[in-house]
């Protein structure tokens, strides 16, 4: 099957539940699972558009095509890899070179950065290949998060309480698979999908 939006998985999440949670709650839990898988696996990676180096300038703005940067994987200055001690992120968008690593001359497209990305606050975009490969993990993760809610009709029944551990284990197994897949696949640009608007339930 081909998935183009997280919302398409909602029916799979509630398929075996005797009581259906509200749709906005299900969608929020799907988003939670999506964010957690990407945060822990760092599978969504991108080579950012090259940045012009400026003599004696320490700070540079990083702009991914979508989402939020969660970690800098590698920085190159004039095709030379900069050691991790040579830079740091001062916020989610600003890369700062440490004093001894600041560019000593102007250089067009002199800075190359690879980053790991997580969905933004709306959780509306991401690589479609990851969603299609790991959609079962999204279902397990959403069910786990729903089952562990306290005092809800869909989580109070004993069989569902017992299922929580299983769904958590299956979700964690999918995260482990995503970590393994990271070694075999690099996302150089985002091929996104549209999911749904953010809700306040968590």
C-alpha positions as protocol buffer text, in pm:
chain_id: "A"
residue {
  index: 1
  type: UNK
  ca { x: 0 y: 0 z: 0 }
}
residue {
  index: 2
  type: UNK
  ca { x: 108 y: 358 z: -59 }
}
residue {
  index: 3
  type: UNK
  ca { x: 57 y: 612 z: 221 }
}
residue {
  index: 4
  type: UNK
  ca { x: 47 y: 983 z: 143 }
}
residue {
  index: 5
  type: UNK
  ca { x: -68 y: 1115 z: 483 }
}
residue {
  index: 6
  type: UNK
  ca { x: -51 y: 1003 z: 846 }
}
residue {
  index: 7
  type: UNK
  ca { x: -427 y: 1046 z: 871 }
}
residue {
  index: 8
  type: UNK
  ca { x: -473 y: 748 z: 637 }
}
residue {
  index: 9
  type: UNK
  ca { x: -346 y: 525 z: 918 }
}
residue {
  index: 10
  type: UNK
  ca { x: -617 y: 626 z: 1168 }
}
residue {
  index: 11
  type: UNK
  ca { x: -853 y: 344 z: 1069 }
}
residue {
  index: 12
  type: UNK
  ca { x: -574 y: 89 z: 1122 }
}
residue {
  index: 13
  type: UNK
  ca { x: -502 y: 225 z: 1470 }
}
residue {
  index: 14
  type: UNK
  ca { x: -862 y: 181 z: 1593 }
}
residue {
  index: 15
  type: UNK
  ca { x: -949 y: -134 z: 1396 }
}
residue {
  index: 16
  type: UNK
  ca { x: -939 y: -370 z: 1698 }
}
residue {
  index: 17
  type: UNK
  ca { x: -1063 y: -132 z: 1964 }
}
residue {
  index: 18
  type: UNK
  ca { x: -1408 y: -198 z: 2115 }
}
residue {
  index: 19
  type: UNK
  ca { x: -1439 y: 177 z: 2182 }
}
residue {
  index: 20
  type: UNK
  ca { x: -1304 y: 429 z: 1934 }
}
residue {
  index: 21
  type: UNK
  ca { x: -1115 y: 733 z: 2063 }
}
residue {
  index: 22
  type: UNK
  ca { x: -1204 y: 1070 z: 1908 }
}
residue {
  index: 23
  type: UNK
  ca { x: -1042 y: 1118 z: 1568 }
}
residue {
  index: 24
  type: UNK
  ca { x: -835 y: 1418 z: 1679 }
}
residue {
  index: 25
  type: UNK
  ca { x: -686 y: 1210 z: 1963 }
}
residue {
  index: 26
  type: UNK
  ca { x: -593 y: 928 z: 1724 }
}
residue {
  index: 27
  type: UNK
  ca { x: -431 y: 1172 z: 1482 }
}
residue {
  index: 28
  type: UNK
  ca { x: -236 y: 1335 z: 1762 }
}
residue {
  index: 29
  type: UNK
  ca { x: -102 y: 997 z: 1874 }
}
residue {
  index: 30
  type: UNK
  ca { x: -2 y: 916 z: 1518 }
}
residue {
  index: 31
  type: UNK
  ca { x: 192 y: 1241 z: 1505 }
}
residue {
  index: 32
  type: UNK
  ca { x: 355 y: 1156 z: 1839 }
}
residue {
  index: 33
  type: UNK
  ca { x: 468 y: 820 z: 1700 }
}
residue {
  index: 34
  type: UNK
  ca { x: 599 y: 984 z: 1381 }
}
residue {
  index: 35
  type: UNK
  ca { x: 799 y: 1241 z: 1578 }
}
residue {
  index: 36
  type: UNK
  ca { x: 939 y: 981 z: 1819 }
}
residue {
  index: 37
  type: UNK
  ca { x: 1053 y: 747 z: 1541 }
}
residue {
  index: 38
  type: UNK
  ca { x: 1230 y: 1028 z: 1358 }
}
residue {
  index: 39
  type: UNK
  ca { x: 1381 y: 1178 z: 1674 }
}
residue {
  index: 40
  type: UNK
  ca { x: 1524 y: 849 z: 1795 }
}
residue {
  index: 41
  type: UNK
  ca { x: 1637 y: 708 z: 1462 }
}
residue {
  index: 42
  type: UNK
  ca { x: 1761 y: 1032 z: 1302 }
}
residue {
  index: 43
  type: UNK
  ca { x: 1659 y: 868 z: 976 }
}
residue {
  index: 44
  type: UNK
  ca { x: 1542 y: 1194 z: 818 }
}
residue {
  index: 45
  type: UNK
  ca { x: 1868 y: 1355 z: 708 }
}
residue {
  index: 46
  type: UNK
  ca { x: 1943 y: 1629 z: 462 }
}
residue {
  index: 47
  type: UNK
  ca { x: 2243 y: 1787 z: 293 }
}
residue {
  index: 48
  type: UNK
  ca { x: 2160 y: 2156 z: 318 }
}
residue {
  index: 49
  type: UNK
  ca { x: 2217 y: 2403 z: 36 }
}
residue {
  index: 50
  type: UNK
  ca { x: 2579 y: 2518 z: 47 }
}
residue {
  index: 51
  type: UNK
  ca { x: 2641 y: 2843 z: 235 }
}
residue {
  index: 52
  type: UNK
  ca { x: 2885 y: 3120 z: 143 }
}
residue {
  index: 53
  type: UNK
  ca { x: 3167 y: 3146 z: 398 }
}
residue {
  index: 54
  type: UNK
  ca { x: 3247 y: 3500 z: 511 }
}
residue {
  index: 55
  type: UNK
  ca { x: 3585 y: 3603 z: 649 }
}
residue {
  index: 56
  type: UNK
  ca { x: 3579 y: 3629 z: 1032 }
}
residue {
  index: 57
  type: UNK
  ca { x: 3206 y: 3551 z: 1052 }
}
residue {
  index: 58
  type: UNK
  ca { x: 3124 y: 3289 z: 1314 }
}
residue {
  index: 59
  type: UNK
  ca { x: 2744 y: 3247 z: 1286 }
}
residue {
  index: 60
  type: UNK
  ca { x: 2553 y: 3098 z: 992 }
}
residue {
  index: 61
  type: UNK
  ca { x: 2181 y: 3032 z: 947 }
}
residue {
  index: 62
  type: UNK
  ca { x: 2086 y: 2676 z: 856 }
}
residue {
  index: 63
  type: UNK
  ca { x: 1766 y: 2631 z: 654 }
}
residue {
  index: 64
  type: UNK
  ca { x: 1633 y: 2279 z: 598 }
}
residue {
  index: 65
  type: UNK
  ca { x: 1368 y: 2229 z: 330 }
}
residue {
  index: 66
  type: UNK
  ca { x: 1120 y: 2128 z: 602 }
}
residue {
  index: 67
  type: UNK
  ca { x: 1105 y: 2035 z: 968 }
}
residue {
  index: 68
  type: UNK
  ca { x: 1340 y: 2129 z: 1253 }
}
residue {
  index: 69
  type: UNK
  ca { x: 1708 y: 2047 z: 1288 }
}
residue {
  index: 70
  type: UNK
  ca { x: 1774 y: 1817 z: 1584 }
}
residue {
  index: 71
  type: UNK
  ca { x: 2143 y: 1749 z: 1526 }
}
residue {
  index: 72
  type: UNK
  ca { x: 2428 y: 1849 z: 1299 }
}
residue {
  index: 73
  type: UNK
  ca { x: 2580 y: 1536 z: 1148 }
}
residue {
  index: 74
  type: UNK
  ca { x: 2875 y: 1687 z: 962 }
}
residue {
  index: 75
  type: UNK
  ca { x: 3018 y: 2026 z: 872 }
}
residue {
  index: 76
  type: UNK
  ca { x: 3265 y: 2089 z: 591 }
}
residue {
  index: 77
  type: UNK
  ca { x: 3454 y: 2411 z: 530 }
}
residue {
  index: 78
  type: UNK
  ca { x: 3603 y: 2433 z: 181 }
}
residue {
  index: 79
  type: UNK
  ca { x: 3556 y: 2055 z: 146 }
}
residue {
  index: 80
  type: UNK
  ca { x: 3743 y: 1983 z: 470 }
}
residue {
  index: 81
  type: UNK
  ca { x: 3553 y: 1813 z: 752 }
}
residue {
  index: 82
  type: UNK
  ca { x: 3536 y: 2031 z: 1064 }
}
residue {
  index: 83
  type: UNK
  ca { x: 3582 y: 1842 z: 1391 }
}
residue {
  index: 84
  type: UNK
  ca { x: 3289 y: 1841 z: 1634 }
}
residue {
  index: 85
  type: UNK
  ca { x: 3490 y: 2067 z: 1866 }
}
residue {
  index: 86
  type: UNK
  ca { x: 3496 y: 2329 z: 1593 }
}
residue {
  index: 87
  type: UNK
  ca { x: 3129 y: 2426 z: 1594 }
}
residue {
  index: 88
  type: UNK
  ca { x: 2805 y: 2421 z: 1792 }
}
residue {
  index: 89
  type: UNK
  ca { x: 2438 y: 2503 z: 1747 }
}
residue {
  index: 90
  type: UNK
  ca { x: 2335 y: 2810 z: 1945 }
}
residue {
  index: 91
  type: UNK
  ca { x: 1969 y: 2755 z: 1856 }
}
residue {
  index: 92
  type: UNK
  ca { x: 1776 y: 2532 z: 1613 }
}
residue {
  index: 93
  type: UNK
  ca { x: 1880 y: 2741 z: 1313 }
}
residue {
  index: 94
  type: UNK
  ca { x: 2220 y: 2893 z: 1391 }
}
residue {
  index: 95
  type: UNK
  ca { x: 2555 y: 2720 z: 1349 }
}
residue {
  index: 96
  type: UNK
  ca { x: 2848 y: 2889 z: 1526 }
}
residue {
  index: 97
  type: UNK
  ca { x: 3211 y: 2815 z: 1452 }
}
residue {
  index: 98
  type: UNK
  ca { x: 3441 y: 2820 z: 1751 }
}
residue {
  index: 99
  type: UNK
  ca { x: 3712 y: 3086 z: 1747 }
}
residue {
  index: 100
  type: UNK
  ca { x: 3994 y: 2884 z: 1595 }
}
residue {
  index: 101
  type: UNK
  ca { x: 3765 y: 2743 z: 1322 }
}
residue {
  index: 102
  type: UNK
  ca { x: 3602 y: 3066 z: 1199 }
}
residue {
  index: 103
  type: UNK
  ca { x: 3649 y: 3107 z: 819 }
}
residue {
  index: 104
  type: UNK
  ca { x: 3964 y: 3307 z: 744 }
}
residue {
  index: 105
  type: UNK
  ca { x: 3851 y: 3413 z: 397 }
}
residue {
  index: 106
  type: UNK
  ca { x: 3541 y: 3456 z: 183 }
}
residue {
  index: 107
  type: UNK
  ca { x: 3440 y: 3144 z: -5 }
}
residue {
  index: 108
  type: UNK
  ca { x: 3138 y: 3094 z: -233 }
}
residue {
  index: 109
  type: UNK
  ca { x: 2945 y: 2783 z: -127 }
}
residue {
  index: 110
  type: UNK
  ca { x: 3229 y: 2714 z: 114 }
}
residue {
  index: 111
  type: UNK
  ca { x: 3021 y: 2563 z: 396 }
}
residue {
  index: 112
  type: UNK
  ca { x: 2840 y: 2230 z: 361 }
}
residue {
  index: 113
  type: UNK
  ca { x: 2626 y: 2090 z: 641 }
}
residue {
  index: 114
  type: UNK
  ca { x: 2443 y: 1761 z: 687 }
}
residue {
  index: 115
  type: UNK
  ca { x: 2170 y: 1755 z: 950 }
}
residue {
  index: 116
  type: UNK
  ca { x: 1915 y: 1525 z: 1112 }
}
residue {
  index: 117
  type: UNK
  ca { x: 1559 y: 1661 z: 1106 }
}
residue {
  index: 118
  type: UNK
  ca { x: 1240 y: 1615 z: 1304 }
}
residue {
  index: 119
  type: UNK
  ca { x: 888 y: 1730 z: 1210 }
}
residue {
  index: 120
  type: UNK
  ca { x: 806 y: 2090 z: 1293 }
}
residue {
  index: 121
  type: UNK
  ca { x: 547 y: 2190 z: 1553 }
}
residue {
  index: 122
  type: UNK
  ca { x: 263 y: 2105 z: 1315 }
}
residue {
  index: 123
  type: UNK
  ca { x: 408 y: 1767 z: 1224 }
}
residue {
  index: 124
  type: UNK
  ca { x: 283 y: 1810 z: 868 }
}
residue {
  index: 125
  type: UNK
  ca { x: 581 y: 1718 z: 653 }
}
residue {
  index: 126
  type: UNK
  ca { x: 844 y: 1453 z: 613 }
}
residue {
  index: 127
  type: UNK
  ca { x: 998 y: 1209 z: 367 }
}
residue {
  index: 128
  type: UNK
  ca { x: 726 y: 994 z: 214 }
}
residue {
  index: 129
  type: UNK
  ca { x: 960 y: 697 z: 174 }
}
residue {
  index: 130
  type: UNK
  ca { x: 1005 y: 679 z: 551 }
}
residue {
  index: 131
  type: UNK
  ca { x: 631 y: 691 z: 613 }
}
residue {
  index: 132
  type: UNK
  ca { x: 565 y: 417 z: 359 }
}
residue {
  index: 133
  type: UNK
  ca { x: 841 y: 196 z: 492 }
}
residue {
  index: 134
  type: UNK
  ca { x: 755 y: 235 z: 860 }
}
residue {
  index: 135
  type: UNK
  ca { x: 380 y: 295 z: 864 }
}
residue {
  index: 136
  type: UNK
  ca { x: 323 y: -18 z: 1072 }
}
residue {
  index: 137
  type: UNK
  ca { x: 547 y: 132 z: 1337 }
}
residue {
  index: 138
  type: UNK
  ca { x: 331 y: 445 z: 1337 }
}
residue {
  index: 139
  type: UNK
  ca { x: 24 y: 228 z: 1403 }
}
residue {
  index: 140
  type: UNK
  ca { x: 193 y: 40 z: 1689 }
}
residue {
  index: 141
  type: UNK
  ca { x: 322 y: 362 z: 1840 }
}
residue {
  index: 142
  type: UNK
  ca { x: -17 y: 532 z: 1826 }
}
residue {
  index: 143
  type: UNK
  ca { x: -190 y: 231 z: 1983 }
}
residue {
  index: 144
  type: UNK
  ca { x: 70 y: 216 z: 2260 }
}
residue {
  index: 145
  type: UNK
  ca { x: 20 y: 583 z: 2339 }
}
residue {
  index: 146
  type: UNK
  ca { x: -360 y: 544 z: 2337 }
}
residue {
  index: 147
  type: UNK
  ca { x: -356 y: 231 z: 2555 }
}
residue {
  index: 148
  type: UNK
  ca { x: -144 y: 393 z: 2824 }
}
residue {
  index: 149
  type: UNK
  ca { x: -386 y: 685 z: 2870 }
}
residue {
  index: 150
  type: UNK
  ca { x: -551 y: 670 z: 3212 }
}
residue {
  index: 151
  type: UNK
  ca { x: -927 y: 661 z: 3265 }
}
residue {
  index: 152
  type: UNK
  ca { x: -1031 y: 642 z: 2900 }
}
residue {
  index: 153
  type: UNK
  ca { x: -1294 y: 401 z: 2761 }
}
residue {
  index: 154
  type: UNK
  ca { x: -1046 y: 268 z: 2506 }
}
residue {
  index: 155
  type: UNK
  ca { x: -775 y: 198 z: 2765 }
}
residue {
  index: 156
  type: UNK
  ca { x: -958 y: 68 z: 3072 }
}
residue {
  index: 157
  type: UNK
  ca { x: -1039 y: -287 z: 2957 }
}
residue {
  index: 158
  type: UNK
  ca { x: -794 y: -546 z: 3088 }
}
residue {
  index: 159
  type: UNK
  ca { x: -715 y: -698 z: 2744 }
}
residue {
  index: 160
  type: UNK
  ca { x: -615 y: -355 z: 2618 }
}
residue {
  index: 161
  type: UNK
  ca { x: -399 y: -289 z: 2922 }
}
residue {
  index: 162
  type: UNK
  ca { x: -219 y: -616 z: 2851 }
}
residue {
  index: 163
  type: UNK
  ca { x: -173 y: -511 z: 2490 }
}
residue {
  index: 164
  type: UNK
  ca { x: 17 y: -198 z: 2591 }
}
residue {
  index: 165
  type: UNK
  ca { x: 342 y: -385 z: 2651 }
}
residue {
  index: 166
  type: UNK
  ca { x: 315 y: -566 z: 2318 }
}
residue {
  index: 167
  type: UNK
  ca { x: 243 y: -249 z: 2120 }
}
residue {
  index: 168
  type: UNK
  ca { x: 535 y: -72 z: 2290 }
}
residue {
  index: 169
  type: UNK
  ca { x: 768 y: -360 z: 2203 }
}
residue {
  index: 170
  type: UNK
  ca { x: 654 y: -363 z: 1840 }
}
residue {
  index: 171
  type: UNK
  ca { x: 698 y: 14 z: 1815 }
}
residue {
  index: 172
  type: UNK
  ca { x: 1047 y: 0 z: 1962 }
}
residue {
  index: 173
  type: UNK
  ca { x: 1134 y: -277 z: 1717 }
}
residue {
  index: 174
  type: UNK
  ca { x: 1034 y: -49 z: 1428 }
}
residue {
  index: 175
  type: UNK
  ca { x: 1251 y: 229 z: 1570 }
}
residue {
  index: 176
  type: UNK
  ca { x: 1543 y: -16 z: 1581 }
}
residue {
  index: 177
  type: UNK
  ca { x: 1477 y: -105 z: 1217 }
}
residue {
  index: 178
  type: UNK
  ca { x: 1478 y: 265 z: 1129 }
}
residue {
  index: 179
  type: UNK
  ca { x: 1816 y: 309 z: 1298 }
}
residue {
  index: 180
  type: UNK
  ca { x: 1951 y: 21 z: 1090 }
}
residue {
  index: 181
  type: UNK
  ca { x: 1798 y: 165 z: 773 }
}
residue {
  index: 182
  type: UNK
  ca { x: 1972 y: 495 z: 842 }
}
residue {
  index: 183
  type: UNK
  ca { x: 2303 y: 333 z: 762 }
}
residue {
  index: 184
  type: UNK
  ca { x: 2180 y: 230 z: 418 }
}
residue {
  index: 185
  type: UNK
  ca { x: 1985 y: 532 z: 300 }
}
residue {
  index: 186
  type: UNK
  ca { x: 2050 y: 905 z: 297 }
}
residue {
  index: 187
  type: UNK
  ca { x: 1775 y: 1161 z: 241 }
}
residue {
  index: 188
  type: UNK
  ca { x: 1937 y: 1446 z: 53 }
}
residue {
  index: 189
  type: UNK
  ca { x: 1617 y: 1642 z: -6 }
}
residue {
  index: 190
  type: UNK
  ca { x: 1273 y: 1607 z: 147 }
}
residue {
  index: 191
  type: UNK
  ca { x: 995 y: 1454 z: -58 }
}
residue {
  index: 192
  type: UNK
  ca { x: 716 y: 1561 z: 169 }
}
residue {
  index: 193
  type: UNK
  ca { x: 359 y: 1470 z: 238 }
}
residue {
  index: 194
  type: UNK
  ca { x: 81 y: 1670 z: 395 }
}
residue {
  index: 195
  type: UNK
  ca { x: -52 y: 1520 z: 715 }
}
residue {
  index: 196
  type: UNK
  ca { x: -296 y: 1723 z: 924 }
}
residue {
  index: 197
  type: UNK
  ca { x: -318 y: 2026 z: 1150 }
}
residue {
  index: 198
  type: UNK
  ca { x: -189 y: 2004 z: 1503 }
}
residue {
  index: 199
  type: UNK
  ca { x: -436 y: 1933 z: 1783 }
}
residue {
  index: 200
  type: UNK
  ca { x: -396 y: 2013 z: 2151 }
}
residue {
  index: 201
  type: UNK
  ca { x: -448 y: 1659 z: 2282 }
}
residue {
  index: 202
  type: UNK
  ca { x: -138 y: 1462 z: 2373 }
}
